[in-house]
């Protein structure tokens, strides 16, 4: 008997897989949405890689509805995304397009899913980025996409956004996540300033249960120092 139902968009990525495992270990029904299957999830929806934004929205919305069988979700959590560097000198449109697909498409589809299937008082959590609170000249496409997610967060928290009554909308703004890939590419970094994946999954779990929630529409920076993470709302 599950204690609730959550949907993880990006459920096969490093953070997403940690979230799927955390909620499964706490007796939730868990749905995963990703370009690849997560066999730990109760339902794993694989998005067609080459389909358009509109087609992906329709596909996900239909499959989530089929999987829920008239039930509602306690949380829709979008941790899909990626990173690309680069300034305006080379491949700006290419990099910006990739970042838009990975962060903005997934976030807006998550918002649509929440509008249709979230319980009153449920959680819609998106993933922005702390560097995108200001200019990102060495990673312009990334900054553009994450700033759009920040704006979406504010919009979804507003009146007439389409969400059910009492829904709580928030974005986490990480600096660097402690993932195997980041350790591989940045082996000399200070890992004590990187935010552990399980810690973020635990934060999502508390918010899903209605505990320690911030103001609606908050952009919550995850600031990790000496292995300790603080949650700091941006202005």
N, CA, C and O of each residue as an XYZ file, in Angstrom:
940
protein
N       0.854     -1.188      0.000
C       0.000      0.000      0.000
C       0.895      1.245      0.000
O       1.662      1.459      0.939
N       0.796      2.059     -1.046
C       1.651      3.240     -1.126
C       1.091      4.354     -0.243
O      -0.115      4.452     -0.013
N       2.023      5.198      0.249
C       1.588      6.328      1.076
C       1.270      7.546      0.226
O       0.729      8.531      0.728
N       1.600      7.485     -1.056
C       1.329      8.591     -1.962
C       1.907      8.304     -3.331
O       2.494      7.247     -3.565
N       1.732      9.266     -4.241
C       2.184      9.082     -5.619
C       2.989     10.296     -6.059
O       2.553     11.437     -5.913
N       4.161     10.029     -6.595
C       5.004     11.112     -7.103
C       5.476     10.771     -8.507
O       5.594      9.603     -8.875
N       5.740     11.809     -9.275
C       6.235     11.660    -10.645
C       7.563     12.398    -10.746
O       7.659     13.574    -10.394
N       8.582     11.703    -11.228
C       9.911     12.290    -11.362
C      10.230     12.441    -12.852
O      10.409     11.449    -13.560
N      10.297     13.686    -13.319
C      10.690     13.943    -14.718
C      12.217     14.057    -14.740
O      12.804     14.902    -14.064
N      12.840     13.187    -15.532
C      14.292     13.046    -15.486
C      14.692     11.909    -14.560
O      15.770     11.935    -13.966
N      13.831     10.919    -14.438
C      13.988      9.859    -13.439
C      15.116      8.885    -13.679
O      15.379      8.032    -12.831
N      15.793      8.985    -14.812
C      16.927      8.092    -15.068
C      18.268      8.815    -14.932
O      19.318      8.172    -14.943
N      18.245     10.149    -14.803
C      19.483     10.884    -14.563
C      19.995     10.634    -13.154
O      19.349      9.948    -12.362
N      21.161     11.198    -12.846
C      21.772     10.946    -11.535
C      20.860     11.391    -10.393
O      20.582     10.609     -9.484
N      20.390     12.647    -10.431
C      19.518     13.143     -9.373
C      18.153     12.479     -9.437
O      17.585     12.115     -8.407
N      17.626     12.320    -10.645
C      16.315     11.687    -10.796
C      16.277     10.268    -10.269
O      15.321      9.878     -9.599
N      17.310      9.488    -10.566
C      17.369      8.110    -10.086
C      17.452      8.069     -8.560
O      16.858      7.199     -7.924
N      18.189      9.010     -7.978
C      18.259      9.095     -6.516
C      16.890      9.413     -5.928
O      16.525      8.882     -4.879
N      16.129     10.283     -6.602
C      14.779     10.628     -6.143
C      13.834      9.437     -6.266
O      13.059      9.160     -5.350
N      13.895      8.735     -7.389
C      13.059      7.543     -7.573
C      13.335      6.544     -6.461
O      12.399      6.028     -5.849
N      14.600      6.264     -6.190
C      14.964      5.290     -5.158
C      14.519      5.750     -3.773
O      14.017      4.951     -2.982
N      14.704      7.039     -3.479
C      14.324      7.556     -2.162
C      12.825      7.403     -1.920
O      12.410      6.921     -0.866
N      12.020      7.808     -2.887
C      10.567      7.712     -2.695
C      10.094      6.259     -2.671
O       9.185      5.916     -1.915
N      10.711      5.399     -3.499
C      10.356      3.974     -3.457
C      10.668      3.387     -2.084
O       9.883      2.613     -1.535
N      11.826      3.766     -1.534
C      12.225      3.255     -0.215
C      11.304      3.746      0.891
O      11.268      3.169      1.977
N      10.552      4.823      0.611
C       9.600      5.366      1.590
C       8.152      5.050      1.220
O       7.222      5.740      1.638
N       7.983      3.986      0.423
C       6.659      3.395      0.139
C       5.743      4.268     -0.704
O       4.522      4.220     -0.551
N       6.326      5.069     -1.597
C       5.528      5.809     -2.561
C       5.416      5.034     -3.867
O       6.310      4.276     -4.241
N       4.289      5.246     -4.555
C       4.192      4.864     -5.961
C       4.958      5.924     -6.735
O       4.733      7.121     -6.556
N       5.867      5.475     -7.599
C       6.742      6.425     -8.292
C       6.672      6.199     -9.801
O       6.854      5.084    -10.291
N       6.404      7.282    -10.520
C       6.487      7.264    -11.968
C       7.736      7.996    -12.424
O       8.089      9.035    -11.866
N       8.406      7.461    -13.432
C       9.591      8.101    -14.006
C       9.292      8.503    -15.442
O       8.659      7.753    -16.186
N       9.749      9.689    -15.827
C       9.688     10.135    -17.219
C      11.109     10.484    -17.638
O      11.791     11.254    -16.962
N      11.549      9.921    -18.745
C      12.919     10.180    -19.181
C      13.072      9.673    -20.610
O      12.161      9.065    -21.174
N      14.240      9.937    -21.180
C      14.566      9.388    -22.502
C      14.939      7.918    -22.394
O      14.976      7.211    -23.401
N      15.217      7.448    -21.174
C      15.570      6.055    -20.927
C      14.737      5.508    -19.778
O      14.247      6.269    -18.944
N      14.579      4.201    -19.734
C      13.734      3.549    -18.736
C      14.433      3.464    -17.385
O      15.642      3.240    -17.314
N      13.662      3.645    -16.312
C      14.135      3.389    -14.957
C      13.317      2.227    -14.400
O      12.135      2.380    -14.092
N      13.955      1.067    -14.276
C      13.195     -0.128    -13.892
C      12.863     -0.186    -12.406
O      12.170     -1.107    -11.974
N      13.340      0.777    -11.611
C      12.938      0.836    -10.192
C      11.571      1.493    -10.031
O      10.881      1.272     -9.036
N      11.189      2.297    -11.008
C       9.914      3.005    -10.911
C       8.747      2.053    -11.134
O       8.892      1.019    -11.787
N       7.584      2.411    -10.584
C       6.378      1.609    -10.810
C       5.926      1.721    -12.259
O       5.455      0.752    -12.854
N       6.073      2.909    -12.813
C       5.789      3.149    -14.231
C       6.926      3.984    -14.790
O       7.301      5.000    -14.205
N       7.478      3.558    -15.923
C       8.573      4.294    -16.554
C       8.138      4.710    -17.950
O       7.994      3.879    -18.847
N       7.934      6.004    -18.116
C       7.489      6.557    -19.397
C       8.719      7.043    -20.160
O       9.447      7.918    -19.691
N       8.940      6.468    -21.337
C      10.090      6.845    -22.157
C       9.625      7.822    -23.232
O       8.758      7.503    -24.046
N      10.212      9.006    -23.222
C       9.828     10.061    -24.158
C      10.559      9.843    -25.482
O      11.774      9.644    -25.487
N       9.838      9.876    -26.606
C      10.507      9.751    -27.901
C      11.513     10.880    -28.108
O      11.156     12.057    -28.060
N      12.752     10.517    -28.335
C      13.851     11.479    -28.354
C      13.701     12.540    -29.447
O      14.058     13.701    -29.245
N      13.175     12.137    -30.600
C      13.134     13.039    -31.753
C      11.787     13.718    -31.959
O      11.587     14.390    -32.971
N      10.864     13.557    -31.024
C       9.549     14.172    -31.193
C       9.594     15.647    -30.793
O      10.494     16.085    -30.077
N       8.609     16.395    -31.266
C       8.559     17.837    -31.000
C       8.110     18.105    -29.567
O       7.672     17.200    -28.857
N       8.227     19.351    -29.164
C       7.777     19.791    -27.839
C       6.292     19.459    -27.646
O       5.901     18.915    -26.613
N       5.482     19.786    -28.634
C       4.036     19.531    -28.546
C       3.760     18.033    -28.482
O       2.930     17.586    -27.690
N       4.453     17.261    -29.312
C       4.263     15.803    -29.309
C       4.681     15.191    -27.981
O       4.019     14.285    -27.475
N       5.779     15.686    -27.415
C       6.217     15.160    -26.117
C       5.185     15.466    -25.031
O       4.890     14.611    -24.196
N       4.637     16.677    -25.042
C       3.622     17.032    -24.054
C       2.409     16.112    -24.163
O       1.910     15.608    -23.157
N       1.942     15.900    -25.378
C       0.767     15.047    -25.586
C       1.048     13.608    -25.159
O       0.214     12.967    -24.518
N       2.226     13.109    -25.519
C       2.607     11.735    -25.184
C       2.679     11.542    -23.671
O       2.132     10.581    -23.130
N       3.356     12.461    -23.001
C       3.523     12.340    -21.552
C       2.184     12.473    -20.838
O       1.877     11.691    -19.938
N       1.394     13.454    -21.236
C       0.110     13.683    -20.589
C      -0.788     12.444    -20.693
O      -1.422     12.043    -19.717
N      -0.831     11.846    -21.885
C      -1.646     10.660    -22.083
C      -1.172      9.472    -21.271
O      -1.978      8.765    -20.667
N       0.134      9.251    -21.255
C       0.669      8.077    -20.552
C       0.586      8.231    -19.040
O       0.376      7.247    -18.330
N       0.748      9.453    -18.538
C       0.575      9.669    -17.104
C      -0.875      9.401    -16.700
O      -1.137      8.765    -15.679
N      -1.808      9.891    -17.511
C      -3.219      9.641    -17.230
C      -3.543      8.152    -17.210
O      -4.264      7.682    -16.331
N      -3.010      7.412    -18.179
C      -3.229      5.952    -18.218
C      -2.653      5.272    -16.982
O      -3.269      4.367    -16.419
N      -1.463      5.716    -16.560
C      -0.795      5.077    -15.428
C      -1.500      5.354    -14.100
O      -1.530      4.495    -13.219
N      -2.063      6.545    -13.958
C      -2.669      6.930    -12.677
C      -4.041      6.298    -12.448
O      -4.451      6.093    -11.306
N      -4.756      5.988    -13.550
C      -6.067      5.334    -13.415
C      -6.983      6.098    -12.455
O      -7.489      5.533    -11.485
N      -7.188      7.379    -12.735
C      -8.080      8.258    -11.964
C      -7.540      8.661    -10.597
O      -8.234      9.346     -9.845
N      -6.315      8.253    -10.257
C      -5.686      8.738     -9.033
C      -5.008     10.079     -9.303
O      -4.846     10.481    -10.455
N      -4.616     10.760     -8.239
C      -3.917     12.043     -8.356
C      -2.517     11.937     -7.752
O      -2.224     11.022     -6.983
N      -1.669     12.886     -8.113
C      -0.281     12.901     -7.670
C      -0.092     13.815     -6.458
O      -0.708     14.876     -6.367
N       0.757     13.394     -5.541
C       1.158     14.247     -4.425
C       2.244     15.226     -4.844
O       2.365     16.312     -4.276
N       3.039     14.835     -5.846
C       4.133     15.702     -6.279
C       4.503     15.422     -7.728
O       4.493     14.276     -8.179
N       4.827     16.484     -8.441
C       5.477     16.408     -9.749
C       6.823     17.095     -9.586
O       6.887     18.290     -9.296
N       7.895     16.341     -9.772
C       9.245     16.835     -9.520
C      10.050     16.732    -10.807
O      10.268     15.637    -11.324
N      10.492     17.876    -11.321
C      11.275     17.894    -12.562
C      12.742     18.155    -12.237
O      13.113     19.252    -11.820
N      13.558     17.142    -12.434
C      15.004     17.291    -12.240
C      15.745     16.995    -13.544
O      16.953     16.757    -13.543
N      15.007     17.015    -14.653
C      15.642     16.845    -15.957
C      16.452     18.095    -16.285
O      16.125     19.195    -15.838
N      17.495     17.916    -17.059
C      18.306     19.063    -17.438
C      19.656     18.613    -17.963
O      19.879     17.429    -18.219
N      20.529     19.550    -18.114
C      21.864     19.258    -18.607
C      22.689     20.525    -18.533
O      22.237     21.542    -18.008
N      23.902     20.459    -19.063
C      24.771     21.624    -19.013
C      25.536     21.744    -20.322
O      25.989     20.745    -20.880
N      25.674     22.950    -20.798
C      26.547     23.241    -21.937
C      27.174     24.605    -21.704
O      26.496     25.551    -21.304
N      28.456     24.699    -21.953
C      29.143     25.973    -21.848
C      29.113     26.706    -23.178
O      28.445     26.284    -24.122
N      29.835     27.793    -23.238
C      29.962     28.519    -24.500
C      29.394     29.916    -24.442
O      28.395     30.172    -23.770
N      30.060     30.840    -25.173
C      29.577     32.217    -25.265
C      28.946     32.444    -26.634
O      28.555     31.485    -27.299
N      28.843     33.695    -27.062
C      28.151     34.017    -28.312
C      29.031     33.829    -29.549
O      28.563     34.009    -30.673
N      30.288     33.472    -29.353
C      31.226     33.405    -30.468
C      31.014     32.181    -31.347
O      31.239     32.235    -32.556
N      30.580     31.071    -30.741
C      30.459     29.814    -31.483
C      29.303     28.969    -30.950
O      29.193     28.735    -29.746
N      28.451     28.519    -31.857
C      27.394     27.536    -31.546
C      26.407     28.004    -30.479
O      25.883     27.187    -29.722
N      26.148     29.306    -30.412
C      25.211     29.778    -29.384
C      23.823     29.196    -29.594
O      23.216     28.692    -28.649
N      23.310     29.257    -30.826
C      21.968     28.732    -31.093
C      21.908     27.232    -30.823
O      20.929     26.736    -30.264
N      22.949     26.515    -31.217
C      22.996     25.063    -31.005
C      22.963     24.726    -29.514
O      22.190     23.872    -29.080
N      23.807     25.404    -28.737
C      23.857     25.134    -27.296
C      22.578     25.583    -26.598
O      22.068     24.890    -25.717
N      22.060     26.748    -26.995
C      20.832     27.253    -26.380
C      19.650     26.329    -26.689
O      18.804     26.088    -25.828
N      19.598     25.818    -27.914
C      18.526     24.890    -28.297
C      18.569     23.619    -27.446
O      17.535     23.146    -26.974
N      19.767     23.073    -27.255
C      19.908     21.875    -26.427
C      19.463     22.135    -24.995
O      18.740     21.331    -24.407
N      19.898     23.258    -24.439
C      19.530     23.592    -23.059
C      18.022     23.820    -22.930
O      17.409     23.436    -21.935
N      17.435     24.450    -23.952
C      15.986     24.689    -23.939
C      15.228     23.362    -23.921
O      14.267     23.199    -23.169
N      15.663     22.427    -24.745
C      15.012     21.114    -24.793
C      15.135     20.383    -23.457
O      14.178     19.776    -22.976
N      16.318     20.452    -22.873
C      16.563     19.657    -21.667
C      15.923     20.259    -20.421
O      15.490     19.523    -19.535
N      15.856     21.593    -20.342
C      15.336     22.227    -19.127
C      13.946     22.842    -19.288
O      13.090     22.676    -18.419
N      13.720     23.553    -20.397
C      12.456     24.284    -20.534
C      11.334     23.359    -21.020
O      10.222     23.404    -20.493
N      11.619     22.530    -22.013
C      10.582     21.591    -22.457
C      10.116     20.724    -21.289
O       8.916     20.575    -21.057
N      11.060     20.161    -20.564
C      10.716     19.244    -19.480
C       9.964     19.953    -18.357
O       9.038     19.392    -17.772
N      10.364     21.184    -18.058
C       9.712     21.934    -16.979
C       8.283     22.321    -17.347
O       7.378     22.222    -16.518
N       8.080     22.762    -18.590
C       6.722     23.141    -18.988
C       5.807     21.927    -19.081
O       4.632     22.005    -18.723
N       6.337     20.812    -19.557
C       5.521     19.588    -19.594
C       5.172     19.146    -18.175
O       4.060     18.682    -17.923
N       6.122     19.289    -17.250
C       5.843     18.975    -15.845
C       4.736     19.865    -15.296
O       3.868     19.400    -14.558
N       4.768     21.149    -15.658
C       3.731     22.077    -15.219
C       2.363     21.667    -15.760
O       1.361     21.742    -15.050
N       2.327     21.233    -17.027
C       1.073     20.783    -17.625
C       0.551     19.530    -16.931
O      -0.643     19.422    -16.654
N       1.443     18.585    -16.652
C       1.060     17.370    -15.924
C       0.494     17.736    -14.556
O      -0.521     17.183    -14.131
N       1.151     18.669    -13.867
C       0.670     19.085    -12.546
C      -0.712     19.727    -12.629
O      -1.562     19.502    -11.767
N      -0.930     20.526    -13.671
C      -2.230     21.178    -13.837
C      -3.353     20.152    -13.998
O      -4.484     20.391    -13.575
N      -3.037     19.020    -14.606
C      -4.059     18.004    -14.850
C      -4.172     16.957    -13.734
O      -5.264     16.452    -13.472
N      -3.069     16.635    -13.088
C      -3.068     15.440    -12.238
C      -2.591     15.648    -10.806
O      -2.548     14.688    -10.037
N      -2.232     16.875    -10.422
C      -1.765     17.107     -9.058
C      -2.952     17.240     -8.102
O      -3.991     17.797     -8.458
N      -2.784     16.727     -6.902
C      -3.789     16.906     -5.856
C      -3.820     18.363     -5.388
O      -2.809     19.055     -5.498
N      -4.945     18.842     -4.872
C      -4.941     20.131     -4.189
C      -3.899     20.108     -3.066
O      -3.820     19.149     -2.299
N      -3.111     21.164     -2.985
C      -2.065     21.210     -1.969
C      -0.804     20.460     -2.336
O       0.124     20.386     -1.530
N      -0.747     19.897     -3.549
C       0.404     19.111     -3.957
C       1.609     19.968     -4.319
O       1.540     21.197     -4.312
N       2.711     19.301     -4.634
C       3.994     19.946     -4.904
C       4.338     19.896     -6.387
O       4.271     18.838     -7.013
N       4.707     21.048     -6.945
C       5.362     21.110     -8.245
C       6.751     21.680     -8.005
O       6.892     22.851     -7.652
N       7.780     20.854     -8.198
C       9.160     21.282     -7.980
C       9.922     21.250     -9.300
O       9.909     20.248    -10.014
N      10.576     22.346     -9.610
C      11.372     22.463    -10.826
C      12.841     22.674    -10.447
O      13.172     22.856     -9.275
N      13.710     22.648    -11.455
C      15.138     22.779    -11.187
C      15.721     23.939    -11.990
O      15.894     23.849    -13.206
N      16.016     25.022    -11.289
C      16.713     26.149    -11.889
C      18.204     26.012    -11.666
O      18.728     24.898    -11.643
N      18.889     27.125    -11.502
C      20.326     27.081    -11.237
C      20.754     28.375    -10.574
O      20.347     29.459    -10.993
N      21.572     28.263     -9.543
C      22.017     29.444     -8.811
C      22.791     30.429     -9.688
O      22.595     31.635     -9.541
N      23.670     29.968    -10.604
C      24.388     30.936    -11.444
C      23.479     31.776    -12.342
O      23.848     32.884    -12.732
N      22.281     31.252    -12.677
C      21.377     31.960    -13.589
C      20.619     33.097    -12.915
O      19.786     33.742    -13.550
N      20.893     33.349    -11.647
C      20.333     34.534    -10.998
C      20.987     35.806    -11.523
O      20.478     36.906    -11.311
N      22.115     35.652    -12.206
C      22.778     36.802    -12.831
C      23.324     36.338    -14.184
O      23.014     35.234    -14.632
N      24.122     37.164    -14.825
C      24.639     36.817    -16.144
C      25.532     35.593    -16.137
O      26.238     35.329    -15.163
N      25.493     34.844    -17.239
C      26.329     33.641    -17.376
C      27.082     33.709    -18.707
O      26.792     32.923    -19.608
N      28.042     34.630    -18.851
C      28.672     34.863    -20.151
C      29.440     33.673    -20.727
O      29.615     33.585    -21.942
N      29.895     32.767    -19.880
C      30.629     31.607    -20.386
C      29.745     30.382    -20.601
O      30.227     29.325    -21.009
N      28.459     30.526    -20.325
C      27.489     29.442    -20.556
C      26.119     30.082    -20.803
O      25.188     29.930    -20.013
N      26.030     30.794    -21.914
C      24.869     31.640    -22.174
C      23.594     30.822    -22.386
O      22.545     31.154    -21.834
N      23.680     29.765    -23.175
C      22.500     28.944    -23.424
C      21.943     28.334    -22.150
O      20.729     28.280    -21.952
N      22.832     27.880    -21.299
C      22.437     27.310    -20.010
C      21.731     28.354    -19.153
O      20.667     28.092    -18.593
N      22.329     29.540    -19.055
C      21.733     30.601    -18.257
C      20.364     31.028    -18.760
O      19.455     31.285    -17.970
N      20.220     31.105    -20.096
C      18.927     31.448    -20.692
C      17.843     30.462    -20.270
O      16.760     30.853    -19.835
N      18.160     29.181    -20.407
C      17.165     28.148    -20.121
C      16.789     28.124    -18.645
O      15.612     28.011    -18.303
N      17.776     28.229    -17.778
C      17.488     28.176    -16.346
C      16.739     29.420    -15.879
O      15.879     29.333    -15.002
N      17.061     30.583    -16.460
C      16.307     31.794    -16.124
C      14.842     31.648    -16.530
O      13.951     32.149    -15.844
N      14.595     30.960    -17.645
C      13.216     30.697    -18.066
C      12.496     29.797    -17.057
O      11.310     29.988    -16.791
N      13.204     28.831    -16.505
C      12.608     27.966    -15.476
C      12.266     28.782    -14.231
O      11.235     28.552    -13.598
N      13.132     29.736    -13.881
C      12.835     30.611    -12.741
C      11.547     31.400    -12.988
O      10.709     31.525    -12.096
N      11.399     31.925    -14.192
C      10.198     32.689    -14.529
C       8.965     31.796    -14.498
O       7.910     32.203    -14.010
N       9.097     30.577    -15.019
C       7.985     29.614    -15.001
C       7.557     29.325    -13.564
O       6.366     29.208    -13.278
N       8.514     29.213    -12.680
C       8.207     28.957    -11.269
C       7.337     30.070    -10.696
O       6.327     29.802    -10.045
N       7.729     31.312    -10.940
C       6.926     32.441    -10.459
C       5.529     32.423    -11.091
O       4.533     32.674    -10.412
N       5.464     32.128    -12.376
C       4.169     32.129    -13.073
C       3.246     31.038    -12.544
O       2.057     31.275    -12.330
N       3.791     29.845    -12.334
C       2.960     28.730    -11.872
C       2.465     28.943    -10.450
O       1.447     28.373    -10.057
N       3.175     29.761     -9.673
C       2.748     30.041     -8.303
C       1.671     31.117     -8.239
O       1.064     31.339     -7.192
N       1.441     31.778     -9.362
C       0.475     32.870     -9.381
C      -0.956     32.401     -9.556
O      -1.215     31.238     -9.865
N      -1.869     33.318     -9.356
C      -3.295     33.032     -9.530
C      -3.583     32.735    -10.997
O      -2.991     33.342    -11.889
N      -4.495     31.800    -11.237
C      -4.925     31.416    -12.588
C      -3.835     30.739    -13.421
O      -3.851     30.818    -14.649
N      -2.884     30.070    -12.750
C      -1.845     29.342    -13.488
C      -2.333     27.994    -13.997
O      -1.686     27.378    -14.845
N      -3.469     27.532    -13.486
C      -3.989     26.228    -13.890
C      -3.757     25.134    -12.869
O      -4.272     24.027    -13.025
N      -2.991     25.421    -11.822
C      -2.733     24.413    -10.793
C      -3.911     24.302     -9.827
O      -4.687     25.246     -9.678
N      -4.043     23.145     -9.171
C      -5.137     22.991     -8.203
C      -4.935     23.879     -6.979
O      -3.845     24.395     -6.737
N      -5.991     24.039     -6.232
C      -5.974     24.930     -5.073
C      -4.920     24.494     -4.065
O      -4.780     23.309     -3.765
N      -4.178     25.474     -3.545
C      -3.211     25.190     -2.491
C      -1.918     24.560     -2.955
O      -1.087     24.188     -2.127
N      -1.721     24.428     -4.270
C      -0.493     23.809     -4.759
C       0.715     24.657     -4.375
O       0.642     25.885     -4.335
N       1.826     23.982     -4.095
C       3.069     24.643     -3.722
C       4.079     24.481     -4.851
O       4.403     23.362     -5.249
N       4.573     25.603     -5.362
C       5.516     25.599     -6.480
C       6.863     26.123     -5.996
O       6.925     27.125     -5.284
N       7.929     25.451     -6.381
C       9.257     25.842     -5.929
C      10.286     25.408     -6.958
O      10.078     24.422     -7.666
N      11.386     26.129     -7.048
C      12.539     25.674     -7.825
C      13.735     25.535     -6.901
O      14.001     26.406     -6.073
N      14.451     24.430     -7.054
C      15.749     24.334     -6.396
C      16.790     24.958     -7.317
O      16.731     24.801     -8.536
N      17.743     25.666     -6.719
C      18.811     26.312     -7.477
C      20.151     25.774     -6.987
O      20.794     26.387     -6.135
N      20.572     24.630     -7.523
C      21.851     24.073     -7.093
C      23.019     24.872     -7.670
O      22.870     25.613     -8.642
N      24.166     24.703     -7.052
C      25.414     25.223     -7.608
C      26.122     24.082     -8.332
O      26.259     24.114     -9.555
N      26.571     23.076     -7.586
C      27.146     21.869     -8.188
C      26.608     20.650     -7.448
O      26.635     20.601     -6.219
N      26.122     19.672     -8.197
C      25.626     18.428     -7.613
C      26.758     17.412     -7.516
O      27.630     17.352     -8.383
N      26.733     16.619     -6.454
C      27.760     15.594     -6.263
C      27.357     14.339     -7.042
O      26.773     13.407     -6.488
N      27.681     14.337     -8.329
C      27.371     13.202     -9.203
C      28.663     12.526     -9.657
O      29.722     13.153     -9.663
N      28.580     11.254    -10.036
C      29.774     10.571    -10.558
C      30.380     11.288    -11.766
O      31.602     11.341    -11.906
N      29.538     11.835    -12.634
C      30.041     12.511    -13.828
C      30.792     13.794    -13.464
O      31.841     14.089    -14.036
N      30.244     14.556    -12.502
C      30.944     15.767    -12.072
C      32.286     15.441    -11.417
O      33.266     16.163    -11.603
N      32.324     14.356    -10.654
C      33.596     13.955    -10.031
C      34.613     13.524    -11.092
O      35.816     13.749    -10.958
N      34.093     12.901    -12.145
C      34.981     12.470    -13.226
C      35.609     13.667    -13.940
O      36.806     13.669    -14.226
N      34.792     14.684    -14.225
C      35.269     15.823    -15.001
C      35.939     16.892    -14.156
O      36.693     17.714    -14.677
N      35.669     16.889    -12.851
C      36.289     17.896    -11.975
C      36.924     17.209    -10.758
O      36.513     17.453     -9.624
N      37.920     16.354    -10.993
C      38.468     15.524     -9.906
C      39.193     16.305     -8.817
O      39.383     15.791     -7.714
N      39.601     17.539     -9.107
C      40.354     18.321     -8.125
C      39.488     19.356     -7.402
O      40.002     20.179     -6.644
N      38.185     19.311     -7.636
C      37.285     20.280     -7.004
C      37.113     19.974     -5.512
O      37.473     18.895     -5.041
N      36.564     20.929     -4.794
C      36.254     20.752     -3.374
C      34.874     20.106     -3.247
O      33.852     20.788     -3.314
N      34.857     18.796     -3.063
C      33.586     18.065     -3.029
C      32.722     18.455     -1.822
O      31.516     18.209     -1.815
N      33.335     19.055     -0.819
C      32.575     19.480      0.363
C      31.643     20.644      0.061
O      30.797     20.997      0.883
N      31.801     21.251     -1.138
C      30.896     22.330     -1.553
C      29.841     21.825     -2.538
O      29.042     22.608     -3.052
N      29.839     20.544     -2.795
C      28.877     19.944     -3.725
C      27.707     19.355     -2.943
O      27.898     18.780     -1.871
N      26.519     19.496     -3.470
C      25.313     19.054     -2.764
C      25.024     17.582     -3.063
O      24.880     17.212     -4.228
N      24.937     16.731     -2.023
C      24.654     15.301     -2.234
C      23.253     15.070     -2.787
O      22.304     15.764     -2.423
N      23.142     14.086     -3.671
C      21.857     13.797     -4.320
C      20.808     13.331     -3.321
O      19.650     13.739     -3.404
N      21.200     12.482     -2.380
C      20.237     11.959     -1.414
C      19.668     13.062     -0.523
O      18.525     12.989     -0.073
N      20.484     14.079     -0.278
C      20.005     15.206      0.530
C      18.887     15.953     -0.204
O      17.888     16.343      0.400
N      19.069     16.146     -1.514
C      18.033     16.818     -2.305
C      16.765     15.975     -2.358
O      15.661     16.507     -2.243
N      16.915     14.668     -2.532
C      15.749     13.779     -2.535
C      14.985     13.881     -1.222
O      13.754     13.857     -1.207
N      15.722     13.994     -0.119
C      15.083     14.139      1.191
C      14.334     15.454      1.326
O      13.272     15.504      1.946
N      14.882     16.522      0.750
C      14.199     17.822      0.756
C      12.873     17.717     -0.008
O      11.835     18.175      0.470
N      12.921     17.112     -1.195
C      11.693     16.919     -1.968
C      10.662     16.115     -1.177
O       9.467     16.406     -1.226
N      11.128     15.115     -0.456
C      10.229     14.262      0.328
C       9.517     15.078      1.411
O       8.310     14.941      1.605
N      10.274     15.930      2.114
C       9.665     16.780      3.144
C       8.620     17.712      2.539
O       7.524     17.862      3.080
N       8.967     18.338      1.410
C       8.019     19.251      0.764
C       6.773     18.510      0.302
O       5.666     19.043      0.376
N       6.952     17.273     -0.179
C       5.807     16.471     -0.618
C       4.849     16.215      0.544
O       3.631     16.202      0.369
N       5.411     16.016      1.717
C       4.594     15.774      2.913
C       4.039     17.068      3.516
O       3.307     17.034      4.505
N       4.396     18.216      2.907
C       3.913     19.500      3.414
C       4.772     20.078      4.516
O       4.356     21.016      5.196
N       5.982     19.528      4.707
C       6.866     19.975      5.783
C       7.908     20.969      5.258
O       8.413     20.829      4.144
N       8.216     21.966      6.078
C       9.313     22.915      5.831
C       9.222     23.577      4.443
O      10.238     23.813      3.791
N       8.017     23.863      4.017
C       7.842     24.514      2.724
C       8.183     26.002      2.806
O       7.992     26.643      3.840
N       8.683     26.527      1.713
C       9.022     27.943      1.616
C       7.797     28.708      1.098
O       6.713     28.138      0.974
N       7.974     29.984      0.800
C       6.862     30.723      0.213
C       6.594     30.187     -1.186
O       7.505     29.719     -1.869
N       5.354     30.259     -1.597
C       4.980     29.746     -2.909
C       5.706     30.512     -4.016
O       5.725     31.742     -4.016
N       6.299     29.782     -4.952
C       7.038     30.401     -6.039
C       8.492     30.705     -5.711
O       9.165     31.395     -6.477
N       8.983     30.202     -4.591
C      10.344     30.507     -4.150
C      11.395     29.860     -5.047
O      11.219     28.752     -5.555
N      12.494     30.590     -5.222
C      13.698     30.049     -5.846
C      14.667     29.773     -4.707
O      15.185     30.702     -4.087
N      14.909     28.496     -4.432
C      15.649     28.101     -3.232
C      17.056     27.645     -3.608
O      17.244     26.580     -4.195
N      18.035     28.470     -3.258
C      19.419     28.127     -3.535
C      19.888     27.024     -2.582
O      19.577     27.046     -1.391
N      20.631     26.072     -3.115
C      21.232     25.010     -2.303
C      22.706     25.346     -2.136
O      23.512     25.105     -3.035
N      23.047     25.893     -1.000
C      24.411     26.352     -0.742
C      25.095     25.361      0.203
O      24.748     25.274      1.381
N      26.063     24.622     -0.324
C      26.752     23.598      0.464
C      28.168     24.057      0.801
O      28.944     24.423     -0.082
N      28.488     24.029      2.089
C      29.836     24.360      2.566
C      30.233     23.354      3.630
O      29.450     23.036      4.524
N      31.457     22.856      3.524
C      31.977     21.881      4.503
C      31.013     20.709      4.681
O      30.858     20.185      5.785
N      30.368     20.301      3.586
C      29.488     19.139      3.630
C      28.110     19.414      4.186
O      27.303     18.492      4.305
N      27.815     20.665      4.532
C      26.505     21.019      5.085
C      25.763     21.908      4.099
O      26.326     22.879      3.593
N      24.488     21.580      3.818
C      23.708     22.325      2.834
C      22.684     23.217      3.508
O      21.916     22.773      4.362
N      22.684     24.483      3.112
C      21.674     25.433      3.574
C      20.738     25.761      2.419
O      21.152     25.831      1.261
N      19.463     25.960      2.759
C      18.467     26.355      1.772
C      18.224     27.850      1.925
O      17.734     28.307      2.958
N      18.574     28.611      0.883
C      18.520     30.071      0.953
C      17.621     30.589     -0.162
O      17.930     30.407     -1.339
N      16.521     31.229      0.191
C      15.630     31.817     -0.822
C      16.317     33.013     -1.464
O      16.904     33.850     -0.780
N      16.234     33.079     -2.799
C      16.778     34.255     -3.490
C      15.761     35.386     -3.424
O      14.565     35.146     -3.263
N      16.236     36.600     -3.548
C      15.354     37.772     -3.506
C      14.482     37.846     -4.755
O      13.678     38.768     -4.893
